Amino acid sequence: MTFQRARTEEQRELRRQAILDMASTMLDEMPVAAVTLNELSRRVGLAKPNVLRYFESREAVLLELLDRFLREWLTDLAGDLAGGVDDAAPMAERATAVAEILSRSLSERAVLCELFGAQGSVLEHNVSVEVVARYKRASLDRLTTMTTLLQKHLPELADNAALFSLQTMVLAGALSAYSSPPPSLDAAYRAEPELARFHLELRDALKLSLTATLLGVLPRR
């Protein structure tokens, strides 16, 4: 991929999207930790200083990608919940259905879950106050969207819907680390199968955790 100098705002935005698209492609091939600015620059056909004109760091690129993936997930989640939750069913049945839908849809988005896991410990470092504040403002909008979706199908959650939404993202990030072991650990699991109890299937682990959390915060009647 090669570019000529971007001279208009439209061309600059196209350049930004091309960088994000390439970073997304890289995440399909490698873990978050392996994505480097040098390799991203090489693949996108720009010198590293030119990439830094659009994003101040690799973490800034990945934060913007995280927001993109989160928006896409929430759009799909709205349809999944609408088609998979019977709003006339008893509360416990609706809670179980919501947990199943969340765990299935998140487990199908391994990159999103990995980015959730890296957010606090990696992605929100090496970025300016301006970048992280902009990301957090966008995150508040996503949290509001998810909260509204959950309250639509589980109005009993009331104010707990926002906290549960945030916990869902945190859980997805934390559990994903145990579902995709690095090669050395994977080899250890194969060599000593009893060690594999530390390996978690993301969908199953999420379903158990989210179901337990939902049923725990919902009012008992």
LUMTORDO-339301 format. One record per atom (N, C-alpha, C): residue number from 0; x, y, z; residue in one letter; atom name. Coordinates in steps of 0.1 Angstrom, whole numbers, plus 2048, in hexadecimal, padded with zeros to 3 digits. Example, Ala and Ser with C-alpha at 12.3 -4.5 7.8 and 13.67 -1.06 7.14 Angstrom:
<sites>
SITE  num    x    y    z  residu  atome
SITE    0  884  7C7  84E       A      N
SITE    0  87B  7D3  84E       A     CA
SITE    0  884  7DF  84E       A      C
SITE    1  880  7EA  847       S      N
SITE    1  889  7F5  847       S     CA
SITE    1  881  800  84F       S      C
</sites>
This chain:
<sites>
SITE  num    x    y    z  residu  atome
SITE    0  809  7F4  800       M      N
SITE    0  800  800  800       M     CA
SITE    0  809  80C  800       M      C
SITE    1  807  815  7F7       T      N
SITE    1  80E  822  7F6       T     CA
SITE    1  805  82E  7F5       T      C
SITE    2  80A  839  7FA       F      N
SITE    2  801  845  7FB       F     CA
SITE    2  809  851  7F6       F      C
SITE    3  802  85A  7F0       Q      N
SITE    3  807  867  7EE       Q     CA
SITE    3  803  870  7F9       Q      C
SITE    4  809  87B  7FA       R      N
SITE    4  807  884  806       R     CA
SITE    4  7F8  888  806       R      C
SITE    5  7F2  887  812       A      N
SITE    5  7E4  88B  814       A     CA
SITE    5  7E4  89A  815       A      C
SITE    6  7DB  8A0  80D       R      N
SITE    6  7DB  8AF  80D       R     CA
SITE    6  7CE  8B5  811       R      C
SITE    7  7C3  8AC  812       T      N
SITE    7  7B6  8B1  816       T     CA
SITE    7  7B2  8A9  823       T      C
SITE    8  7A8  8AF  82A       E      N
SITE    8  7A3  8A8  836       E     CA
SITE    8  79D  89A  832       E      C
SITE    9  797  899  827       E      N
SITE    9  791  88C  822       E     CA
SITE    9  79D  882  820       E      C
SITE   10  7A7  887  81A       Q      N
SITE   10  7B3  87E  817       Q     CA
SITE   10  7B9  87A  824       Q      C
SITE   11  7BA  883  82E       R      N
SITE   11  7C0  87F  83B       R     CA
SITE   11  7B7  875  842       R      C
SITE   12  7AA  877  841       E      N
SITE   12  7A1  86D  847       E     CA
SITE   12  7A2  85F  841       E      C
SITE   13  7A4  85F  834       L      N
SITE   13  7A6  853  82D       L     CA
SITE   13  7B3  84C  831       L      C
SITE   14  7BD  854  833       R      N
SITE   14  7CA  84F  838       R     CA
SITE   14  7C8  849  846       R      C
SITE   15  7C1  850  84E       R      N
SITE   15  7BF  84B  85C       R     CA
SITE   15  7B7  83D  85C       R      C
SITE   16  7AD  83C  853       Q      N
SITE   16  7A5  830  853       Q     CA
SITE   16  7AE  825  84D       Q      C
SITE   17  7B6  828  843       A      N
SITE   17  7BF  81E  83E       A     CA
SITE   17  7C9  818  848       A      C
SITE   18  7CE  821  851       I      N
SITE   18  7D6  81C  85C       I     CA
SITE   18  7CF  813  865       I      C
SITE   19  7C2  818  869       L      N
SITE   19  7BA  810  872       L     CA
SITE   19  7B7  802  86C       L      C
SITE   20  7B4  802  85F       D      N
SITE   20  7B0  7F6  858       D     CA
SITE   20  7BC  7EC  858       D      C
SITE   21  7C8  7F1  856       M      N
SITE   21  7D4  7E9  856       M     CA
SITE   21  7D6  7E3  864       M      C
SITE   22  7D5  7EB  86E       A      N
SITE   22  7D7  7E7  87C       A     CA
SITE   22  7CC  7DC  87F       A      C
SITE   23  7C0  7DD  87A       S      N
SITE   23  7B6  7D3  87C       S     CA
SITE   23  7BA  7C6  876       S      C
SITE   24  7C0  7C7  869       T      N
SITE   24  7C4  7BB  863       T     CA
SITE   24  7D0  7B4  86B       T      C
SITE   25  7D9  7BC  870       M      N
SITE   25  7E4  7B6  878       M     CA
SITE   25  7DE  7AF  884       M      C
SITE   26  7D4  7B5  88A       L      N
SITE   26  7CE  7AE  896       L     CA
SITE   26  7C8  7A1  893       L      C
SITE   27  7C4  79F  887       D      N
SITE   27  7BF  792  883       D     CA
SITE   27  7CA  787  882       D      C
SITE   28  7D6  78C  881       E      N
SITE   28  7E2  784  87F       E     CA
SITE   28  7EA  782  88B       E      C
SITE   29  7EA  78B  895       M      N
SITE   29  7F3  78B  8A0       M     CA
SITE   29  7EC  791  8AC       M      C
SITE   30  7F2  78E  8B8       P      N
SITE   30  7EC  794  8C4       P     CA
SITE   30  7EF  7A3  8C5       P      C
SITE   31  7E8  7AA  8CE       V      N
SITE   31  7EA  7B8  8CF       V     CA
SITE   31  7F8  7BC  8D2       V      C
SITE   32  7FF  7B4  8DB       A      N
SITE   32  80C  7B7  8DF       A     CA
SITE   32  816  7B7  8D3       A      C
SITE   33  813  7AF  8C8       A      N
SITE   33  81C  7AE  8BD       A     CA
SITE   33  81A  7B9  8B2       A      C
SITE   34  810  7C1  8B4       V      N
SITE   34  80D  7CC  8AA       V     CA
SITE   34  817  7D8  8AD       V      C
SITE   35  820  7DB  8A4       T      N
SITE   35  829  7E6  8A7       T     CA
SITE   35  827  7F1  89D       T      C
SITE   36  82B  7FD  8A0       L      N
SITE   36  829  808  897       L     CA
SITE   36  832  806  88B       L      C
SITE   37  83E  800  88D       N      N
SITE   37  847  7FE  882       N     CA
SITE   37  841  7F5  877       N      C
SITE   38  83B  7EA  87C       E      N
SITE   38  835  7E1  872       E     CA
SITE   38  828  7E7  86C       E      C
SITE   39  821  7EE  874       L      N
SITE   39  815  7F5  86F       L     CA
SITE   39  819  7FF  864       L      C
SITE   40  823  806  866       S      N
SITE   40  828  810  85C       S     CA
SITE   40  82C  809  850       S      C
SITE   41  834  7FE  851       R      N
SITE   41  838  7F7  845       R     CA
SITE   41  82D  7F2  83D       R      C
SITE   42  823  7EC  844       R      N
SITE   42  818  7E6  83D       R     CA
SITE   42  80F  7F1  836       R      C
SITE   43  80E  7FC  83C       V      N
SITE   43  805  806  837       V     CA
SITE   43  80C  80F  82C       V      C
SITE   44  819  80D  82B       G      N
SITE   44  820  814  821       G     CA
SITE   44  823  822  824       G      C
SITE   45  825  825  831       L      N
SITE   45  828  833  836       L     CA
SITE   45  834  832  83F       L      C
SITE   46  83D  83C  83F       A      N
SITE   46  847  83D  848       A     CA
SITE   46  841  83F  856       A      C
SITE   47  848  83A  860       K      N
SITE   47  843  83A  86E       K     CA
SITE   47  840  849  872       K      C
SITE   48  848  853  86F       P      N
SITE   48  844  860  873       P     CA
SITE   48  837  865  86C       P      C
SITE   49  834  860  860       N      N
SITE   49  828  864  85A       N     CA
SITE   49  81C  85D  861       N      C
SITE   50  81D  851  865       V      N
SITE   50  813  84B  86D       V     CA
SITE   50  810  853  879       V      C
SITE   51  81B  858  880       L      N
SITE   51  819  85F  88C       L     CA
SITE   51  813  86D  88A       L      C
SITE   52  811  871  87E       R      N
SITE   52  809  87D  87B       R     CA
SITE   52  7FA  87B  87D       R      C
SITE   53  7F6  86E  87C       Y      N
SITE   53  7E8  86B  87D       Y     CA
SITE   53  7E5  865  88B       Y      C
SITE   54  7EE  85E  890       F      N
SITE   54  7EC  857  89E       F     CA
SITE   54  7F9  859  8A5       F      C
SITE   55  7F8  85E  8B2       E      N
SITE   55  804  861  8B9       E     CA
SITE   55  80C  855  8BE       E      C
SITE   56  805  849  8BE       S      N
SITE   56  80C  83D  8C3       S     CA
SITE   56  804  831  8BE       S      C
SITE   57  80B  825  8BF       R      N
SITE   57  804  819  8BC       R     CA
SITE   57  7F7  817  8C5       R      C
SITE   58  7F8  81B  8D1       E      N
SITE   58  7ED  81A  8DB       E     CA
SITE   58  7E1  823  8D6       E      C
SITE   59  7E4  82E  8D0       A      N
SITE   59  7DA  837  8CB       A     CA
SITE   59  7D2  830  8C0       A      C
SITE   60  7DA  829  8B7       V      N
SITE   60  7D4  822  8AC       V     CA
SITE   60  7CA  817  8B2       V      C
SITE   61  7CF  80F  8BC       L      N
SITE   61  7C8  804  8C1       L     CA
SITE   61  7BC  809  8C9       L      C
SITE   62  7BD  814  8D0       L      N
SITE   62  7B1  819  8D7       L     CA
SITE   62  7A6  81D  8CD       L      C
SITE   63  7AA  823  8C2       E      N
SITE   63  79F  827  8B8       E     CA
SITE   63  799  81A  8B2       E      C
SITE   64  7A1  810  8B0       L      N
SITE   64  79C  803  8AB       L     CA
SITE   64  793  7FD  8B5       L      C
SITE   65  796  7FE  8C2       L      N
SITE   65  78E  7F8  8CC       L     CA
SITE   65  780  7FF  8CC       L      C
SITE   66  780  80C  8CA       D      N
SITE   66  773  813  8C9       D     CA
SITE   66  76B  80F  8BD       D      C
SITE   67  772  80D  8B2       R      N
SITE   67  76B  809  8A5       R     CA
SITE   67  765  7FB  8A7       R      C
SITE   68  76D  7F1  8AD       F      N
SITE   68  768  7E4  8AF       F     CA
SITE   68  75C  7E4  8B9       F      C
SITE   69  75D  7EC  8C3       L      N
SITE   69  753  7ED  8CD       L     CA
SITE   69  746  7F2  8C7       L      C
SITE   70  747  7FC  8BF       R      N
SITE   70  73B  801  8B8       R     CA
SITE   70  734  7F7  8AF       R      C
SITE   71  73D  7F0  8A8       E      N
SITE   71  737  7E5  89F       E     CA
SITE   71  731  7DA  8A7       E      C
SITE   72  737  7D6  8B2       W      N
SITE   72  731  7CC  8BB       W     CA
SITE   72  724  7D0  8C0       W      C
SITE   73  723  7DC  8C5       L      N
SITE   73  716  7E1  8CB       L     CA
SITE   73  70B  7E2  8C1       L      C
SITE   74  70E  7E5  8B4       T      N
SITE   74  704  7E5  8AA       T     CA
SITE   74  6FF  7D7  8A8       T      C
SITE   75  708  7CD  8A7       D      N
SITE   75  704  7BF  8A5       D     CA
SITE   75  6FC  7BA  8B2       D      C
SITE   76  701  7BE  8BD       L      N
SITE   76  6FB  7BA  8CA       L     CA
SITE   76  6EC  7BE  8CB       L      C
SITE   77  6E9  7CA  8C6       A      N
SITE   77  6DB  7CF  8C6       A     CA
SITE   77  6D2  7C5  8BF       A      C
SITE   78  6D6  7C1  8B3       G      N
SITE   78  6CE  7B7  8AB       G     CA
SITE   78  6CE  7A9  8B2       G      C
SITE   79  6D9  7A5  8B8       D      N
SITE   79  6D9  798  8BE       D     CA
SITE   79  6D0  798  8CA       D      C
SITE   80  6D0  7A2  8D2       L      N
SITE   80  6C7  7A3  8DE       L     CA
SITE   80  6B8  7A3  8DA       L      C
SITE   81  6B6  7AB  8CF       A      N
SITE   81  6A8  7AD  8CB       A     CA
SITE   81  6A2  7A0  8C6       A      C
SITE   82  6AB  798  8BF       G      N
SITE   82  6A6  78B  8BA       G     CA
SITE   82  6A7  77F  8C3       G      C
SITE   83  6AF  781  8CE       G      N
SITE   83  6B2  776  8D7       G     CA
SITE   83  6AC  776  8E5       G      C
SITE   84  6A6  781  8E8       V      N
SITE   84  6A0  783  8F6       V     CA
SITE   84  691  785  8F5       V      C
SITE   85  68A  77C  8FC       D      N
SITE   85  67B  77E  8FC       D     CA
SITE   85  678  787  908       D      C
SITE   86  674  793  905       D      N
SITE   86  672  79D  90F       D     CA
SITE   86  666  79A  918       D      C
SITE   87  65E  790  914       A      N
SITE   87  652  78C  91C       A     CA
SITE   87  656  781  926       A      C
SITE   88  662  77C  924       A      N
SITE   88  666  770  92D       A     CA
SITE   88  669  775  93B       A      C
SITE   89  669  76B  944       P      N
SITE   89  66D  76F  952       P     CA
SITE   89  67B  775  952       P      C
SITE   90  67E  77C  95D       M      N
SITE   90  68B  783  95E       M     CA
SITE   90  697  77A  95D       M      C
SITE   91  696  76F  964       A      N
SITE   91  6A2  766  964       A     CA
SITE   91  6A5  760  956       A      C
SITE   92  69A  75D  94E       E      N
SITE   92  69C  758  941       E     CA
SITE   92  6A2  763  938       E      C
SITE   93  69D  76F  93A       R      N
SITE   93  6A3  77A  932       R     CA
SITE   93  6B2  77D  935       R      C
SITE   94  6B5  77C  942       A      N
SITE   94  6C3  77D  946       A     CA
SITE   94  6CC  773  940       A      C
SITE   95  6C7  766  941       T      N
SITE   95  6CF  75B  93B       T     CA
SITE   95  6D1  75D  92C       T      C
SITE   96  6C6  762  925       A      N
SITE   96  6C7  764  917       A     CA
SITE   96  6D1  770  914       A      C
SITE   97  6D1  77A  91B       V      N
SITE   97  6DA  785  91A       V     CA
SITE   97  6E8  781  91C       V      C
SITE   98  6EB  779  926       A      N
SITE   98  6F8  774  929       A     CA
SITE   98  6FD  76B  91D       A      C
SITE   99  6F5  763  918       E      N
SITE   99  6F8  75A  90D       E     CA
SITE   99  6FC  762  901       E      C
SITE  100  6F4  76C  8FE       I      N
SITE  100  6F6  774  8F2       I     CA
SITE  100  703  77C  8F3       I      C
SITE  101  706  782  8FF       L      N
SITE  101  712  789  901       L     CA
SITE  101  71E  781  900       L      C
SITE  102  71E  775  906       S      N
SITE  102  729  76C  906       S     CA
SITE  102  72C  767  8F8       S      C
SITE  103  722  764  8F1       R      N
SITE  103  724  75F  8E3       R     CA
SITE  103  729  76A  8DA       R      C
SITE  104  723  776  8DB       S      N
SITE  104  728  780  8D1       S     CA
SITE  104  736  785  8D5       S      C
SITE  105  739  786  8E1       L      N
SITE  105  747  78A  8E5       L     CA
SITE  105  751  77F  8E2       L      C
SITE  106  74E  773  8E4       S      N
SITE  106  757  768  8E1       S     CA
SITE  106  75A  767  8D2       S      C
SITE  107  751  76C  8CA       E      N
SITE  107  754  76D  8BB       E     CA
SITE  107  75C  779  8B7       E      C
SITE  108  760  781  8C1       R      N
SITE  108  768  78D  8BE       R     CA
SITE  108  774  78D  8C7       R      C
SITE  109  77D  784  8C3       A      N
SITE  109  789  781  8CC       A     CA
SITE  109  792  78E  8CC       A      C
SITE  110  793  795  8C1       V      N
SITE  110  79B  7A1  8C1       V     CA
SITE  110  795  7AC  8CA       V      C
SITE  111  788  7AE  8CA       L      N
SITE  111  782  7B8  8D3       L     CA
SITE  111  785  7B4  8E1       L      C
SITE  112  783  7A7  8E5       C      N
SITE  112  786  7A3  8F2       C     CA
SITE  112  794  7A5  8F6       C      C
SITE  113  79D  7A2  8ED       E      N
SITE  113  7AC  7A5  8F0       E     CA
SITE  113  7AF  7B3  8F2       E      C
SITE  114  7A8  7BC  8EB       L      N
SITE  114  7AA  7CA  8EC       L     CA
SITE  114  7A4  7CF  8F9       L      C
SITE  115  799  7C9  8FD       F      N
SITE  115  793  7CD  90B       F     CA
SITE  115  79E  7C9  915       F      C
SITE  116  7A4  7BE  914       G      N
SITE  116  7AE  7B9  91E       G     CA
SITE  116  7BA  7C2  91F       G      C
SITE  117  7BE  7C8  913       A      N
SITE  117  7CA  7D0  913       A     CA
SITE  117  7C7  7DF  916       A      C
SITE  118  7BB  7E3  917       Q      N
SITE  118  7B7  7F1  917       Q     CA
SITE  118  7BD  7F8  923       Q      C
SITE  119  7BB  7F3  92F       G      N
SITE  119  7C0  7FA  93B       G     CA
SITE  119  7CE  7F9  93D       G      C
SITE  120  7D4  7ED  93A       S      N
SITE  120  7E2  7EB  93D       S     CA
SITE  120  7EC  7EF  932       S      C
SITE  121  7E7  7F0  926       V      N
SITE  121  7F0  7F4  91B       V     CA
SITE  121  7EB  7FF  912       V      C
SITE  122  7DF  7FE  90D       L      N
SITE  122  7DA  808  903       L     CA
SITE  122  7D8  816  909       L      C
SITE  123  7D5  817  915       E      N
SITE  123  7D3  825  91B       E     CA
SITE  123  7E0  82B  920       E      C
SITE  124  7EB  824  91D       H      N
SITE  124  7F8  82A  920       H     CA
SITE  124  7FF  82F  913       H      C
SITE  125  809  837  914       N      N
SITE  125  80F  83C  908       N     CA
SITE  125  806  844  8FF       N      C
SITE  126  7FC  84A  905       V      N
SITE  126  7F3  853  8FD       V     CA
SITE  126  7F1  860  905       V      C
SITE  127  7EE  86B  8FE       S      N
SITE  127  7ED  878  904       S     CA
SITE  127  7E0  879  90B       S      C
SITE  128  7DF  883  914       V      N
SITE  128  7D2  885  91B       V     CA
SITE  128  7C7  888  911       V      C
SITE  129  7CA  88F  906       E      N
SITE  129  7BF  892  8FC       E     CA
SITE  129  7BA  885  8F6       E      C
SITE  130  7C3  87C  8F2       V      N
SITE  130  7BF  86F  8EC       V     CA
SITE  130  7B7  866  8F5       V      C
SITE  131  7BC  865  901       V      N
SITE  131  7B5  85C  90A       V     CA
SITE  131  7A8  862  90F       V      C
SITE  132  7A7  86F  910       A      N
SITE  132  79A  875  914       A     CA
SITE  132  790  874  909       A      C
SITE  133  795  875  8FC       R      N
SITE  133  78C  873  8F1       R     CA
SITE  133  787  865  8F0       R      C
SITE  134  78F  85B  8F3       Y      N
SITE  134  78B  84D  8F3       Y     CA
SITE  134  781  84B  8FE       Y      C
SITE  135  784  850  90A       K      N
SITE  135  77B  84E  915       K     CA
SITE  135  76D  854  913       K      C
SITE  136  76D  860  90C       R      N
SITE  136  760  866  909       R     CA
SITE  136  758  85D  900       R      C
SITE  137  75F  857  8F6       A      N
SITE  137  758  84E  8ED       A     CA
SITE  137  754  842  8F4       A      C
SITE  138  75C  83D  8FE       S      N
SITE  138  758  831  905       S     CA
SITE  138  74C  833  90E       S      C
SITE  139  74A  840  913       L      N
SITE  139  73E  843  91A       L     CA
SITE  139  732  841  911       L      C
SITE  140  733  846  905       D      N
SITE  140  728  844  8FB       D     CA
SITE  140  725  835  8F9       D      C
SITE  141  72F  82D  8F7       R      N
SITE  141  72D  81F  8F5       R     CA
SITE  141  727  818  901       R      C
SITE  142  72B  81C  90D       L      N
SITE  142  726  817  919       L     CA
SITE  142  717  81A  91B       L      C
SITE  143  714  827  917       T      N
SITE  143  706  82B  917       T     CA
SITE  143  6FD  822  90E       T      C
SITE  144  703  820  902       T      N
SITE  144  6FC  818  8F8       T     CA
SITE  144  6F9  80A  8FD       T      C
SITE  145  703  803  903       M      N
SITE  145  702  7F6  908       M     CA
SITE  145  6F8  7F6  914       M      C
SITE  146  6F9  800  91D       T      N
SITE  146  6F0  800  928       T     CA
SITE  146  6E2  801  924       T      C
SITE  147  6DF  809  91A       T      N
SITE  147  6D1  80B  915       T     CA
SITE  147  6CC  7FE  90F       T      C
SITE  148  6D5  7F7  907       L      N
SITE  148  6D1  7EA  902       L     CA
SITE  148  6CD  7E0  90D       L      C
SITE  149  6D5  7DF  917       L      N
SITE  149  6D3  7D6  922       L     CA
SITE  149  6C6  7D9  929       L      C
SITE  150  6C4  7E6  92C       Q      N
SITE  150  6B8  7EA  933       Q     CA
SITE  150  6AB  7E8  92B       Q      C
SITE  151  6AD  7E8  91E       K      N
SITE  151  6A1  7E5  916       K     CA
SITE  151  69C  7D7  918       K      C
SITE  152  6A5  7CD  919       H      N
SITE  152  6A1  7BF  91B       H     CA
SITE  152  6A1  7BA  929       H      C
SITE  153  6A8  7C2  932       L      N
SITE  153  6A8  7BE  940       L     CA
SITE  153  6A7  7CB  948       L      C
SITE  154  69B  7D1  948       P      N
SITE  154  699  7DE  94F       P     CA
SITE  154  69B  7DD  95E       P      C
SITE  155  69A  7D0  963       E      N
SITE  155  69C  7CE  971       E     CA
SITE  155  6AB  7D2  975       E      C
SITE  156  6B4  7D2  96C       L      N
SITE  156  6C2  7D6  96F       L     CA
SITE  156  6C3  7E4  974       L      C
SITE  157  6BA  7ED  96F       A      N
SITE  157  6BA  7FB  973       A     CA
SITE  157  6C8  801  973       A      C
SITE  158  6CC  807  97E       D      N
SITE  158  6D9  80E  97E       D     CA
SITE  158  6E5  804  97D       D      C
SITE  159  6E3  7F8  980       N      N
SITE  159  6ED  7EE  97F       N     CA
SITE  159  6F1  7EB  970       N      C
SITE  160  6E9  7EF  967       A      N
SITE  160  6EC  7EC  959       A     CA
SITE  160  6F9  7F1  954       A      C
SITE  161  6FC  7FD  958       A      N
SITE  161  709  804  954       A     CA
SITE  161  715  7FC  95A       A      C
SITE  162  714  7F9  967       L      N
SITE  162  71F  7F1  96D       L     CA
SITE  162  721  7E4  967       L      C
SITE  163  715  7DD  964       F      N
SITE  163  716  7D0  95E       F     CA
SITE  163  71C  7D1  950       F      C
SITE  164  719  7DB  948       S      N
SITE  164  71E  7DD  93B       S     CA
SITE  164  72E  7DF  93C       S      C
SITE  165  732  7E7  945       L      N
SITE  165  741  7E9  947       L     CA
SITE  165  747  7DC  94B       L      C
SITE  166  741  7D4  954       Q      N
SITE  166  747  7C8  959       Q     CA
SITE  166  747  7BD  94E       Q      C
SITE  167  73E  7BE  945       T      N
SITE  167  73E  7B5  939       T     CA
SITE  167  74B  7B7  931       T      C
SITE  168  74E  7C3  92E       M      N
SITE  168  75A  7C6  926       M     CA
SITE  168  767  7C2  92E       M      C
SITE  169  767  7C5  93B       V      N
SITE  169  773  7C1  943       V     CA
SITE  169  774  7B2  943       V      C
SITE  170  769  7AB  945       L      N
SITE  170  76A  79C  946       L     CA
SITE  170  76E  797  938       L      C
SITE  171  769  79C  92E       A      N
SITE  171  76D  797  920       A     CA
SITE  171  77C  798  91E       A      C
SITE  172  782  7A4  923       G      N
SITE  172  790  7A6  921       G     CA
SITE  172  798  79D  92A       G      C
SITE  173  794  79B  937       A      N
SITE  173  79B  793  940       A     CA
SITE  173  79B  784  93C       A      C
SITE  174  78F  77F  938       L      N
SITE  174  78E  771  935       L     CA
SITE  174  794  76D  928       L      C
SITE  175  795  777  91F       S      N
SITE  175  79B  774  912       S     CA
SITE  175  7AA  770  913       S      C
SITE  176  7B0  775  91E       A      N
SITE  176  7BF  772  920       A     CA
SITE  176  7C1  763  923       A      C
SITE  177  7B6  75D  929       Y      N
SITE  177  7B7  74F  92D       Y     CA
SITE  177  7B2  746  922       Y      C
SITE  178  7AC  74B  918       S      N
SITE  178  7A7  743  90D       S     CA
SITE  178  7B0  742  901       S      C
SITE  179  7BA  74B  900       S      N
SITE  179  7C4  74B  8F5       S     CA
SITE  179  7D2  74A  8FA       S      C
SITE  180  7D6  73E  8FF       P      N
SITE  180  7E3  73D  905       P     CA
SITE  180  7EE  73F  8FB       P      C
SITE  181  7FA  744  8FF       P      N
SITE  181  805  746  8F5       P     CA
SITE  181  80B  738  8F2       P      C
SITE  182  813  737  8E7       P      N
SITE  182  817  72A  8E2       P     CA
SITE  182  81E  721  8ED       P      C
SITE  183  826  727  8F6       S      N
SITE  183  82D  720  900       S     CA
SITE  183  823  71A  90A       S      C
SITE  184  819  721  90E       L      N
SITE  184  80F  71C  917       L     CA
SITE  184  806  712  911       L      C
SITE  185  803  714  904       D      N
SITE  185  7FB  70A  8FD       D     CA
SITE  185  803  6FD  8FC       D      C
SITE  186  810  6FD  8FA       A      N
SITE  186  818  6F1  8F9       A     CA
SITE  186  818  6EA  907       A      C
SITE  187  819  6F2  912       A      N
SITE  187  818  6ED  91F       A     CA
SITE  187  80B  6E6  922       A      C
SITE  188  800  6EC  91D       Y      N
SITE  188  7F3  6E5  91F       Y     CA
SITE  188  7F2  6D8  918       Y      C
SITE  189  7F8  6D7  90C       R      N
SITE  189  7F8  6CB  905       R     CA
SITE  189  801  6C0  90B       R      C
SITE  190  80C  6C5  911       A      N
SITE  190  815  6BB  917       A     CA
SITE  190  810  6B6  924       A      C
SITE  191  809  6BF  92C       E      N
SITE  191  803  6BB  939       E     CA
SITE  191  7F5  6BF  939       E      C
SITE  192  7EC  6B6  934       P      N
SITE  192  7DE  6BA  933       P     CA
SITE  192  7D7  6BF  940       P      C
SITE  193  7DC  6BB  94B       E      N
SITE  193  7D6  6BF  958       E     CA
SITE  193  7D8  6CE  95A       E      C
SITE  194  7E2  6D4  953       L      N
SITE  194  7E4  6E2  954       L     CA
SITE  194  7D9  6EA  94C       L      C
SITE  195  7D3  6E4  943       A      N
SITE  195  7CA  6EB  93A       A     CA
SITE  195  7BD  6EF  941       A      C
SITE  196  7BB  6EC  94E       R      N
SITE  196  7B0  6F1  955       R     CA
SITE  196  7B1  701  957       R      C
SITE  197  7BD  706  955       F      N
SITE  197  7BF  714  955       F     CA
SITE  197  7BB  71B  948       F      C
SITE  198  7B8  713  93E       H      N
SITE  198  7B4  718  931       H     CA
SITE  198  7A5  719  931       H      C
SITE  199  79F  724  92D       L      N
SITE  199  791  727  92D       L     CA
SITE  199  78C  728  91F       L      C
SITE  200  780  722  91C       E      N
SITE  200  779  725  910       E     CA
SITE  200  772  732  912       E      C
SITE  201  775  73C  90A       L      N
SITE  201  76F  74A  90C       L     CA
SITE  201  760  74A  90D       L      C
SITE  202  75A  744  904       R      N
SITE  202  74B  744  904       R     CA
SITE  202  745  73E  911       R      C
SITE  203  74A  733  915       D      N
SITE  203  745  72C  921       D     CA
SITE  203  748  734  92D       D      C
SITE  204  754  739  92E       A      N
SITE  204  758  741  93A       A     CA
SITE  204  750  74E  93B       A      C
SITE  205  74E  755  930       L      N
SITE  205  746  761  930       L     CA
SITE  205  737  75E  934       L      C
SITE  206  732  753  92E       K      N
SITE  206  724  750  931       K     CA
SITE  206  722  74E  940       K      C
SITE  207  72B  746  946       L      N
SITE  207  72A  743  954       L     CA
SITE  207  72B  750  95C       L      C
SITE  208  735  758  959       S      N
SITE  208  738  764  961       S     CA
SITE  208  72C  76E  95F       S      C
SITE  209  728  770  953       L      N
SITE  209  71D  77A  951       L     CA
SITE  209  710  776  956       L      C
SITE  210  70D  769  955       T      N
SITE  210  700  764  95B       T     CA
SITE  210  701  766  96A       T      C
SITE  211  70B  762  970       A      N
SITE  211  70C  763  97F       A     CA
SITE  211  70B  772  983       A      C
SITE  212  712  77B  97C       T      N
SITE  212  712  789  97F       T     CA
SITE  212  704  78F  97D       T      C
SITE  213  6FD  78B  972       L      N
SITE  213  6F0  791  970       L     CA
SITE  213  6E6  78C  97A       L      C
SITE  214  6E6  77F  97D       L      N
SITE  214  6DD  77A  987       L     CA
SITE  214  6E0  77F  995       L      C
SITE  215  6EC  783  997       G      N
SITE  215  6F0  788  9A4       G     CA
SITE  215  6EB  796  9A6       G      C
SITE  216  6EB  79F  99C       V      N
SITE  216  6E7  7AD  99D       V     CA
SITE  216  6D9  7AF  99B       V      C
SITE  217  6D2  7A6  994       L      N
SITE  217  6C3  7A8  992       L     CA
SITE  217  6BC  7A6  99F       L      C
SITE  218  6B1  7AD  9A1       P      N
SITE  218  6A9  7AC  9AD       P     CA
SITE  218  6A3  79F  9AF       P      C
SITE  219  6A2  79A  9BB       R      N
SITE  219  69C  78D  9BD       R     CA
SITE  219  68D  78F  9C1       R      C
SITE  220  684  788  9BB       R      N
SITE  220  676  78A  9BD       R     CA
SITE  220  670  77C  9C2       R      C
</sites>
